[in-house]
Amino acid sequence: MTIDITFPGDQAWDKHRSMCLACGQGRDFPAGDDPDADKAALEASYCDPQVREPFIASLAPASGLACSA
């Protein structure tokens, strides 16, 4: 089941069917025995750290996961 938590949807999730992804359909990558290593390999192949890290940092306050010093 696909659940998109990226952006608020136009309609509430009915909890029975997959949601449409806000970014559109993409490519699935299966995880192997070491999902963390698989994720790191995908990040190294597809993500620019100079773009990704500030984007993730900007999401943290909105998610309530920001650390307070």
PyMOL Python script that loads the backbone (N, CA, C, O; Angstrom):
from pymol import cmd

cmd.read_pdbstr("""\
ATOM      1  N   MET A   1       0.857  -1.172   0.000  1.00  0.00           N
ATOM      2  CA  MET A   1       0.000   0.000   0.000  1.00  0.00           C
ATOM      3  C   MET A   1       0.895   1.223   0.000  1.00  0.00           C
ATOM      4  O   MET A   1       1.865   1.288   0.755  1.00  0.00           O
ATOM      5  N   THR A   2       0.578   2.175  -0.829  1.00  0.00           N
ATOM      6  CA  THR A   2       1.337   3.408  -0.935  1.00  0.00           C
ATOM      7  C   THR A   2       0.655   4.499  -0.132  1.00  0.00           C
ATOM      8  O   THR A   2      -0.539   4.754  -0.292  1.00  0.00           O
ATOM      9  N   ILE A   3       1.432   5.144   0.740  1.00  0.00           N
ATOM     10  CA  ILE A   3       0.924   6.255   1.540  1.00  0.00           C
ATOM     11  C   ILE A   3       1.890   7.412   1.357  1.00  0.00           C
ATOM     12  O   ILE A   3       3.073   7.289   1.674  1.00  0.00           O
ATOM     13  N   ASP A   4       1.398   8.534   0.851  1.00  0.00           N
ATOM     14  CA  ASP A   4       2.242   9.709   0.622  1.00  0.00           C
ATOM     15  C   ASP A   4       2.098  10.662   1.800  1.00  0.00           C
ATOM     16  O   ASP A   4       1.020  11.202   2.050  1.00  0.00           O
ATOM     17  N   ILE A   5       3.205  10.862   2.523  1.00  0.00           N
ATOM     18  CA  ILE A   5       3.171  11.784   3.662  1.00  0.00           C
ATOM     19  C   ILE A   5       3.924  13.072   3.358  1.00  0.00           C
ATOM     20  O   ILE A   5       4.173  13.879   4.254  1.00  0.00           O
ATOM     21  N   THR A   6       4.288  13.263   2.086  1.00  0.00           N
ATOM     22  CA  THR A   6       5.093  14.414   1.706  1.00  0.00           C
ATOM     23  C   THR A   6       4.332  15.720   1.862  1.00  0.00           C
ATOM     24  O   THR A   6       4.836  16.668   2.464  1.00  0.00           O
ATOM     25  N   PHE A   7       3.134  15.771   1.330  1.00  0.00           N
ATOM     26  CA  PHE A   7       2.320  16.979   1.354  1.00  0.00           C
ATOM     27  C   PHE A   7       0.906  16.604   1.751  1.00  0.00           C
ATOM     28  O   PHE A   7       0.483  15.467   1.540  1.00  0.00           O
ATOM     29  N   PRO A   8       0.163  17.558   2.330  1.00  0.00           N
ATOM     30  CA  PRO A   8      -1.244  17.262   2.590  1.00  0.00           C
ATOM     31  C   PRO A   8      -1.966  16.967   1.278  1.00  0.00           C
ATOM     32  O   PRO A   8      -1.762  17.664   0.284  1.00  0.00           O
ATOM     33  N   GLY A   9      -2.794  15.954   1.275  1.00  0.00           N
ATOM     34  CA  GLY A   9      -3.518  15.590   0.063  1.00  0.00           C
ATOM     35  C   GLY A   9      -4.771  16.400  -0.121  1.00  0.00           C
ATOM     36  O   GLY A   9      -5.219  17.107   0.781  1.00  0.00           O
ATOM     37  N   ASP A  10      -5.331  16.285  -1.312  1.00  0.00           N
ATOM     38  CA  ASP A  10      -6.588  16.976  -1.593  1.00  0.00           C
ATOM     39  C   ASP A  10      -7.749  16.345  -0.836  1.00  0.00           C
ATOM     40  O   ASP A  10      -8.726  17.012  -0.495  1.00  0.00           O
ATOM     41  N   GLN A  11      -7.621  15.041  -0.580  1.00  0.00           N
ATOM     42  CA  GLN A  11      -8.676  14.315   0.114  1.00  0.00           C
ATOM     43  C   GLN A  11      -8.063  13.502   1.249  1.00  0.00           C
ATOM     44  O   GLN A  11      -6.889  13.132   1.198  1.00  0.00           O
ATOM     45  N   ALA A  12      -8.851  13.234   2.248  1.00  0.00           N
ATOM     46  CA  ALA A  12      -8.382  12.413   3.356  1.00  0.00           C
ATOM     47  C   ALA A  12      -8.161  10.979   2.887  1.00  0.00           C
ATOM     48  O   ALA A  12      -8.882  10.493   2.015  1.00  0.00           O
ATOM     49  N   TRP A  13      -7.186  10.311   3.452  1.00  0.00           N
ATOM     50  CA  TRP A  13      -6.907   8.914   3.120  1.00  0.00           C
ATOM     51  C   TRP A  13      -8.017   8.045   3.685  1.00  0.00           C
ATOM     52  O   TRP A  13      -8.400   8.198   4.845  1.00  0.00           O
ATOM     53  N   ASP A  14      -8.532   7.137   2.876  1.00  0.00           N
ATOM     54  CA  ASP A  14      -9.638   6.285   3.321  1.00  0.00           C
ATOM     55  C   ASP A  14      -9.161   5.052   4.104  1.00  0.00           C
ATOM     56  O   ASP A  14      -9.985   4.268   4.574  1.00  0.00           O
ATOM     57  N   LYS A  15      -7.854   4.875   4.247  1.00  0.00           N
ATOM     58  CA  LYS A  15      -7.238   3.779   5.010  1.00  0.00           C
ATOM     59  C   LYS A  15      -7.474   2.405   4.400  1.00  0.00           C
ATOM     60  O   LYS A  15      -7.216   1.390   5.048  1.00  0.00           O
ATOM     61  N   HIS A  16      -7.961   2.356   3.167  1.00  0.00           N
ATOM     62  CA  HIS A  16      -8.219   1.086   2.500  1.00  0.00           C
ATOM     63  C   HIS A  16      -7.515   0.964   1.159  1.00  0.00           C
ATOM     64  O   HIS A  16      -7.228  -0.143   0.702  1.00  0.00           O
ATOM     65  N   ARG A  17      -7.238   2.091   0.530  1.00  0.00           N
ATOM     66  CA  ARG A  17      -6.604   2.085  -0.794  1.00  0.00           C
ATOM     67  C   ARG A  17      -5.321   2.904  -0.763  1.00  0.00           C
ATOM     68  O   ARG A  17      -5.151   3.790   0.074  1.00  0.00           O
ATOM     69  N   SER A  18      -4.419   2.590  -1.696  1.00  0.00           N
ATOM     70  CA  SER A  18      -3.204   3.376  -1.834  1.00  0.00           C
ATOM     71  C   SER A  18      -3.544   4.802  -2.225  1.00  0.00           C
ATOM     72  O   SER A  18      -4.558   5.064  -2.871  1.00  0.00           O
ATOM     73  N   MET A  19      -2.682   5.712  -1.823  1.00  0.00           N
ATOM     74  CA  MET A  19      -2.831   7.116  -2.193  1.00  0.00           C
ATOM     75  C   MET A  19      -2.050   7.379  -3.480  1.00  0.00           C
ATOM     76  O   MET A  19      -1.101   6.662  -3.797  1.00  0.00           O
ATOM     77  N   CYS A  20      -2.451   8.393  -4.203  1.00  0.00           N
ATOM     78  CA  CYS A  20      -1.659   8.868  -5.336  1.00  0.00           C
ATOM     79  C   CYS A  20      -0.487   9.662  -4.762  1.00  0.00           C
ATOM     80  O   CYS A  20      -0.657  10.437  -3.821  1.00  0.00           O
ATOM     81  N   LEU A  21       0.690   9.468  -5.326  1.00  0.00           N
ATOM     82  CA  LEU A  21       1.861  10.187  -4.857  1.00  0.00           C
ATOM     83  C   LEU A  21       1.861  11.616  -5.382  1.00  0.00           C
ATOM     84  O   LEU A  21       1.564  11.848  -6.554  1.00  0.00           O
ATOM     85  N   ALA A  22       2.193  12.573  -4.521  1.00  0.00           N
ATOM     86  CA  ALA A  22       2.243  13.977  -4.929  1.00  0.00           C
ATOM     87  C   ALA A  22       3.285  14.202  -6.012  1.00  0.00           C
ATOM     88  O   ALA A  22       3.126  15.079  -6.861  1.00  0.00           O
ATOM     89  N   CYS A  23       4.352  13.410  -5.985  1.00  0.00           N
ATOM     90  CA  CYS A  23       5.437  13.577  -6.956  1.00  0.00           C
ATOM     91  C   CYS A  23       5.206  12.757  -8.218  1.00  0.00           C
ATOM     92  O   CYS A  23       6.028  12.800  -9.134  1.00  0.00           O
ATOM     93  N   GLY A  24       4.125  12.024  -8.286  1.00  0.00           N
ATOM     94  CA  GLY A  24       3.865  11.161  -9.435  1.00  0.00           C
ATOM     95  C   GLY A  24       4.519   9.799  -9.247  1.00  0.00           C
ATOM     96  O   GLY A  24       5.218   9.558  -8.263  1.00  0.00           O
ATOM     97  N   GLN A  25       4.283   8.933 -10.191  1.00  0.00           N
ATOM     98  CA  GLN A  25       4.836   7.590 -10.109  1.00  0.00           C
ATOM     99  C   GLN A  25       6.351   7.645 -10.276  1.00  0.00           C
ATOM    100  O   GLN A  25       6.880   8.480 -11.011  1.00  0.00           O
ATOM    101  N   GLY A  26       7.015   6.772  -9.606  1.00  0.00           N
ATOM    102  CA  GLY A  26       8.468   6.698  -9.678  1.00  0.00           C
ATOM    103  C   GLY A  26       8.902   5.257  -9.821  1.00  0.00           C
ATOM    104  O   GLY A  26       8.125   4.389 -10.219  1.00  0.00           O
ATOM    105  N   ARG A  27      10.131   5.023  -9.496  1.00  0.00           N
ATOM    106  CA  ARG A  27      10.708   3.687  -9.592  1.00  0.00           C
ATOM    107  C   ARG A  27      10.928   3.142  -8.194  1.00  0.00           C
ATOM    108  O   ARG A  27      11.490   3.834  -7.345  1.00  0.00           O
ATOM    109  N   ASP A  28      10.500   1.928  -7.938  1.00  0.00           N
ATOM    110  CA  ASP A  28      10.730   1.280  -6.649  1.00  0.00           C
ATOM    111  C   ASP A  28      12.083   0.593  -6.663  1.00  0.00           C
ATOM    112  O   ASP A  28      12.502   0.039  -7.679  1.00  0.00           O
ATOM    113  N   PHE A  29      12.753   0.633  -5.538  1.00  0.00           N
ATOM    114  CA  PHE A  29      14.023  -0.049  -5.356  1.00  0.00           C
ATOM    115  C   PHE A  29      13.864  -1.005  -4.185  1.00  0.00           C
ATOM    116  O   PHE A  29      13.602  -0.569  -3.064  1.00  0.00           O
ATOM    117  N   PRO A  30      14.019  -2.303  -4.427  1.00  0.00           N
ATOM    118  CA  PRO A  30      13.864  -3.261  -3.326  1.00  0.00           C
ATOM    119  C   PRO A  30      14.999  -3.126  -2.324  1.00  0.00           C
ATOM    120  O   PRO A  30      16.140  -2.844  -2.691  1.00  0.00           O
ATOM    121  N   ALA A  31      14.676  -3.327  -1.072  1.00  0.00           N
ATOM    122  CA  ALA A  31      15.689  -3.331  -0.017  1.00  0.00           C
ATOM    123  C   ALA A  31      16.183  -4.752   0.165  1.00  0.00           C
ATOM    124  O   ALA A  31      15.401  -5.701   0.101  1.00  0.00           O
ATOM    125  N   GLY A  32      17.463  -4.896   0.390  1.00  0.00           N
ATOM    126  CA  GLY A  32      18.053  -6.208   0.617  1.00  0.00           C
ATOM    127  C   GLY A  32      18.183  -6.493   2.098  1.00  0.00           C
ATOM    128  O   GLY A  32      17.369  -6.042   2.904  1.00  0.00           O
ATOM    129  N   ASP A  33      19.201  -7.236   2.445  1.00  0.00           N
ATOM    130  CA  ASP A  33      19.421  -7.614   3.848  1.00  0.00           C
ATOM    131  C   ASP A  33      19.887  -6.442   4.703  1.00  0.00           C
ATOM    132  O   ASP A  33      19.774  -6.484   5.928  1.00  0.00           O
ATOM    133  N   ASP A  34      20.410  -5.393   4.065  1.00  0.00           N
ATOM    134  CA  ASP A  34      20.896  -4.218   4.800  1.00  0.00           C
ATOM    135  C   ASP A  34      20.234  -2.965   4.216  1.00  0.00           C
ATOM    136  O   ASP A  34      20.843  -2.261   3.411  1.00  0.00           O
ATOM    137  N   PRO A  35      18.984  -2.686   4.622  1.00  0.00           N
ATOM    138  CA  PRO A  35      18.258  -1.551   4.052  1.00  0.00           C
ATOM    139  C   PRO A  35      18.968  -0.213   4.234  1.00  0.00           C
ATOM    140  O   PRO A  35      18.872   0.659   3.370  1.00  0.00           O
ATOM    141  N   ASP A  36      19.683  -0.040   5.352  1.00  0.00           N
ATOM    142  CA  ASP A  36      20.400   1.214   5.564  1.00  0.00           C
ATOM    143  C   ASP A  36      21.490   1.406   4.513  1.00  0.00           C
ATOM    144  O   ASP A  36      21.666   2.511   4.002  1.00  0.00           O
ATOM    145  N   ALA A  37      22.217   0.349   4.189  1.00  0.00           N
ATOM    146  CA  ALA A  37      23.264   0.425   3.160  1.00  0.00           C
ATOM    147  C   ALA A  37      22.629   0.649   1.786  1.00  0.00           C
ATOM    148  O   ALA A  37      23.172   1.393   0.969  1.00  0.00           O
ATOM    149  N   ASP A  38      21.490   0.015   1.528  1.00  0.00           N
ATOM    150  CA  ASP A  38      20.798   0.212   0.255  1.00  0.00           C
ATOM    151  C   ASP A  38      20.354   1.666   0.112  1.00  0.00           C
ATOM    152  O   ASP A  38      20.489   2.260  -0.958  1.00  0.00           O
ATOM    153  N   LYS A  39      19.822   2.236   1.196  1.00  0.00           N
ATOM    154  CA  LYS A  39      19.392   3.635   1.178  1.00  0.00           C
ATOM    155  C   LYS A  39      20.589   4.553   0.954  1.00  0.00           C
ATOM    156  O   LYS A  39      20.508   5.494   0.163  1.00  0.00           O
ATOM    157  N   ALA A  40      21.683   4.293   1.632  1.00  0.00           N
ATOM    158  CA  ALA A  40      22.889   5.112   1.469  1.00  0.00           C
ATOM    159  C   ALA A  40      23.396   5.051   0.026  1.00  0.00           C
ATOM    160  O   ALA A  40      23.831   6.064  -0.522  1.00  0.00           O
ATOM    161  N   ALA A  41      23.342   3.878  -0.583  1.00  0.00           N
ATOM    162  CA  ALA A  41      23.780   3.736  -1.977  1.00  0.00           C
ATOM    163  C   ALA A  41      22.877   4.531  -2.917  1.00  0.00           C
ATOM    164  O   ALA A  41      23.367   5.151  -3.861  1.00  0.00           O
ATOM    165  N   LEU A  42      21.572   4.522  -2.673  1.00  0.00           N
ATOM    166  CA  LEU A  42      20.655   5.308  -3.496  1.00  0.00           C
ATOM    167  C   LEU A  42      20.914   6.803  -3.319  1.00  0.00           C
ATOM    168  O   LEU A  42      20.921   7.557  -4.292  1.00  0.00           O
ATOM    169  N   GLU A  43      21.128   7.230  -2.068  1.00  0.00           N
ATOM    170  CA  GLU A  43      21.427   8.640  -1.817  1.00  0.00           C
ATOM    171  C   GLU A  43      22.701   9.054  -2.548  1.00  0.00           C
ATOM    172  O   GLU A  43      22.752  10.127  -3.149  1.00  0.00           O
ATOM    173  N   ALA A  44      23.730   8.207  -2.498  1.00  0.00           N
ATOM    174  CA  ALA A  44      24.998   8.521  -3.166  1.00  0.00           C
ATOM    175  C   ALA A  44      24.816   8.603  -4.678  1.00  0.00           C
ATOM    176  O   ALA A  44      25.478   9.402  -5.339  1.00  0.00           O
ATOM    177  N   SER A  45      23.929   7.787  -5.225  1.00  0.00           N
ATOM    178  CA  SER A  45      23.713   7.756  -6.672  1.00  0.00           C
ATOM    179  C   SER A  45      22.808   8.872  -7.182  1.00  0.00           C
ATOM    180  O   SER A  45      23.010   9.382  -8.284  1.00  0.00           O
ATOM    181  N   TYR A  46      21.816   9.250  -6.387  1.00  0.00           N
ATOM    182  CA  TYR A  46      20.768  10.130  -6.900  1.00  0.00           C
ATOM    183  C   TYR A  46      20.645  11.484  -6.202  1.00  0.00           C
ATOM    184  O   TYR A  46      19.966  12.371  -6.719  1.00  0.00           O
ATOM    185  N   CYS A  47      21.273  11.668  -5.058  1.00  0.00           N
ATOM    186  CA  CYS A  47      21.058  12.890  -4.281  1.00  0.00           C
ATOM    187  C   CYS A  47      22.298  13.773  -4.263  1.00  0.00           C
ATOM    188  O   CYS A  47      23.422  13.292  -4.126  1.00  0.00           O
ATOM    189  N   ASP A  48      22.072  15.058  -4.403  1.00  0.00           N
ATOM    190  CA  ASP A  48      23.131  16.045  -4.247  1.00  0.00           C
ATOM    191  C   ASP A  48      23.072  16.520  -2.795  1.00  0.00           C
ATOM    192  O   ASP A  48      22.097  17.162  -2.404  1.00  0.00           O
ATOM    193  N   PRO A  49      24.095  16.218  -1.984  1.00  0.00           N
ATOM    194  CA  PRO A  49      24.053  16.608  -0.568  1.00  0.00           C
ATOM    195  C   PRO A  49      23.857  18.105  -0.346  1.00  0.00           C
ATOM    196  O   PRO A  49      23.277  18.505   0.663  1.00  0.00           O
ATOM    197  N   GLN A  50      24.329  18.936  -1.271  1.00  0.00           N
ATOM    198  CA  GLN A  50      24.172  20.377  -1.113  1.00  0.00           C
ATOM    199  C   GLN A  50      22.724  20.813  -1.300  1.00  0.00           C
ATOM    200  O   GLN A  50      22.345  21.901  -0.867  1.00  0.00           O
ATOM    201  N   VAL A  51      21.924  19.987  -1.931  1.00  0.00           N
ATOM    202  CA  VAL A  51      20.497  20.264  -2.088  1.00  0.00           C
ATOM    203  C   VAL A  51      19.707  19.507  -1.032  1.00  0.00           C
ATOM    204  O   VAL A  51      18.809  20.067  -0.404  1.00  0.00           O
ATOM    205  N   ARG A  52      20.040  18.234  -0.835  1.00  0.00           N
ATOM    206  CA  ARG A  52      19.267  17.352   0.041  1.00  0.00           C
ATOM    207  C   ARG A  52      19.328  17.763   1.514  1.00  0.00           C
ATOM    208  O   ARG A  52      18.296  17.832   2.183  1.00  0.00           O
ATOM    209  N   GLU A  53      20.518  18.031   2.012  1.00  0.00           N
ATOM    210  CA  GLU A  53      20.665  18.301   3.450  1.00  0.00           C
ATOM    211  C   GLU A  53      19.923  19.567   3.895  1.00  0.00           C
ATOM    212  O   GLU A  53      19.239  19.522   4.917  1.00  0.00           O
ATOM    213  N   PRO A  54      20.025  20.699   3.174  1.00  0.00           N
ATOM    214  CA  PRO A  54      19.224  21.860   3.582  1.00  0.00           C
ATOM    215  C   PRO A  54      17.720  21.599   3.492  1.00  0.00           C
ATOM    216  O   PRO A  54      16.949  22.104   4.308  1.00  0.00           O
ATOM    217  N   PHE A  55      17.308  20.806   2.494  1.00  0.00           N
ATOM    218  CA  PHE A  55      15.892  20.471   2.360  1.00  0.00           C
ATOM    219  C   PHE A  55      15.420  19.674   3.579  1.00  0.00           C
ATOM    220  O   PHE A  55      14.380  19.982   4.160  1.00  0.00           O
ATOM    221  N   ILE A  56      16.180  18.658   3.961  1.00  0.00           N
ATOM    222  CA  ILE A  56      15.820  17.857   5.131  1.00  0.00           C
ATOM    223  C   ILE A  56      15.814  18.717   6.388  1.00  0.00           C
ATOM    224  O   ILE A  56      14.912  18.598   7.217  1.00  0.00           O
ATOM    225  N   ALA A  57      16.815  19.583   6.534  1.00  0.00           N
ATOM    226  CA  ALA A  57      16.873  20.463   7.704  1.00  0.00           C
ATOM    227  C   ALA A  57      15.654  21.377   7.769  1.00  0.00           C
ATOM    228  O   ALA A  57      15.165  21.682   8.857  1.00  0.00           O
ATOM    229  N   SER A  58      15.160  21.818   6.612  1.00  0.00           N
ATOM    230  CA  SER A  58      13.984  22.684   6.614  1.00  0.00           C
ATOM    231  C   SER A  58      12.709  21.936   6.979  1.00  0.00           C
ATOM    232  O   SER A  58      11.751  22.546   7.454  1.00  0.00           O
ATOM    233  N   LEU A  59      12.684  20.628   6.765  1.00  0.00           N
ATOM    234  CA  LEU A  59      11.515  19.828   7.128  1.00  0.00           C
ATOM    235  C   LEU A  59      11.458  19.520   8.619  1.00  0.00           C
ATOM    236  O   LEU A  59      10.371  19.343   9.168  1.00  0.00           O
ATOM    237  N   ALA A  60      12.597  19.453   9.275  1.00  0.00           N
ATOM    238  CA  ALA A  60      12.638  19.030  10.669  1.00  0.00           C
ATOM    239  C   ALA A  60      11.773  19.891  11.592  1.00  0.00           C
ATOM    240  O   ALA A  60      11.025  19.337  12.397  1.00  0.00           O
ATOM    241  N   PRO A  61      11.846  21.240  11.509  1.00  0.00           N
ATOM    242  CA  PRO A  61      10.987  22.025  12.417  1.00  0.00           C
ATOM    243  C   PRO A  61       9.502  21.758  12.211  1.00  0.00           C
ATOM    244  O   PRO A  61       8.734  21.722  13.173  1.00  0.00           O
ATOM    245  N   ALA A  62       9.100  21.571  10.965  1.00  0.00           N
ATOM    246  CA  ALA A  62       7.684  21.327  10.680  1.00  0.00           C
ATOM    247  C   ALA A  62       7.245  19.952  11.183  1.00  0.00           C
ATOM    248  O   ALA A  62       6.070  19.747  11.485  1.00  0.00           O
ATOM    249  N   SER A  63       8.188  19.008  11.273  1.00  0.00           N
ATOM    250  CA  SER A  63       7.830  17.659  11.689  1.00  0.00           C
ATOM    251  C   SER A  63       7.816  17.488  13.196  1.00  0.00           C
ATOM    252  O   SER A  63       7.328  16.480  13.707  1.00  0.00           O
ATOM    253  N   GLY A  64       8.353  18.477  13.913  1.00  0.00           N
ATOM    254  CA  GLY A  64       8.450  18.336  15.364  1.00  0.00           C
ATOM    255  C   GLY A  64       9.650  17.522  15.783  1.00  0.00           C
ATOM    256  O   GLY A  64       9.778  17.179  16.959  1.00  0.00           O
ATOM    257  N   LEU A  65      10.550  17.196  14.839  1.00  0.00           N
ATOM    258  CA  LEU A  65      11.719  16.390  15.140  1.00  0.00           C
ATOM    259  C   LEU A  65      12.977  17.228  15.346  1.00  0.00           C
ATOM    260  O   LEU A  65      14.060  16.683  15.560  1.00  0.00           O
ATOM    261  N   ALA A  66      12.838  18.523  15.282  1.00  0.00           N
ATOM    262  CA  ALA A  66      14.004  19.398  15.425  1.00  0.00           C
ATOM    263  C   ALA A  66      14.578  19.263  16.825  1.00  0.00           C
ATOM    264  O   ALA A  66      13.839  19.138  17.802  1.00  0.00           O
ATOM    265  N   CYS A  67      15.880  19.290  16.913  1.00  0.00           N
ATOM    266  CA  CYS A  67      16.565  19.205  18.192  1.00  0.00           C
ATOM    267  C   CYS A  67      16.685  20.606  18.778  1.00  0.00           C
ATOM    268  O   CYS A  67      16.919  21.573  18.053  1.00  0.00           O
ATOM    269  N   SER A  68      16.528  20.707  20.059  1.00  0.00           N
ATOM    270  CA  SER A  68      16.748  22.000  20.708  1.00  0.00           C
ATOM    271  C   SER A  68      18.039  21.891  21.509  1.00  0.00           C
ATOM    272  O   SER A  68      18.260  20.923  22.236  1.00  0.00           O
ATOM    273  N   ALA A  69      18.880  22.898  21.359  1.00  0.00           N
ATOM    274  CA  ALA A  69      20.178  22.884  22.030  1.00  0.00           C
ATOM    275  C   ALA A  69      20.081  23.454  23.419  1.00  0.00           C
ATOM    276  O   ALA A  69      21.083  23.521  24.131  1.00  0.00           O
TER     277      ALA A  69
END
""", "prot")
cmd.dss("prot")
cmd.show_as("cartoon", "prot")
cmd.util.cbc("prot")
cmd.orient("prot")
